Amino acid sequence: GGLNSQDVHFFFLGCYRKGEVDSGVNDDVIPSTNVKLDSIDEETLGTMVSETLCLSPRLTRTLSSTIYHKTKGNPLFVTRLMISLSKDGLLRPSLRRQRWEWDEEKILCQKLSDDVAEFLLHTILALPMDVKSTL
């Protein structure tokens, strides 16, 4: 048999900032779940970076502080920035030292948009053409 309308599912993940969506948007047409993410405070972000890199907070303090100030604690921005730093080779595993290392000067000098949407747009534009056409 073919698929009927009850067998079709669609997953969509979107994000918006408070005040950017009309208050008329609701679950009447398509059921949805809203999840509110507040900004991460600097201490929590420090713990997150430390645990992600399996290093003590003392060793990651300056990196965590830089990430916090560049992202203002936006959880999506923090995650995407760390991935971007890794892809750009600014945050990398060192086989010799058997731990993560980073180039703090280059990270500090890296020009980033203050707008997470613009940052994500640049990330998408950098994707290969076949991936962009699929999106």
Stockholm file with secondary structure:
# STOCKHOLM 1.0

chainA/1-135         GGLNSQDVHFFFLGCYRKGEVDSGVNDDVIPSTNVKLDSIDEETLGTMVSETLCLSPRLTRTLSSTIYHKTKGNPLFVTRLMISLSKDGLLRPSLRRQRWEWDEEKILCQKLSDDVAEFLLHTILALPMDVKSTL
#=GR chainA/1-135 SS CCCCGGGCCCCCCCCCCTTSSCTTCCSSSSCCCCCCCCCCCHHHHHHHHHHHHTCCHHHHHHHHHHHHHHHTTCHHHHHHHHHHHHHTTSEEEETTTTEEEECHHHHHHCCCCSCHHHHHHHHHHTSCHHHHHHC
#=GC SS_cons         CCCCGGGCCCCCCCCCCTTSSCTTCCSSSSCCCCCCCCCCCHHHHHHHHHHHHTCCHHHHHHHHHHHHHHHTTCHHHHHHHHHHHHHTTSEEEETTTTEEEECHHHHHHCCCCSCHHHHHHHHHHTSCHHHHHHC
//
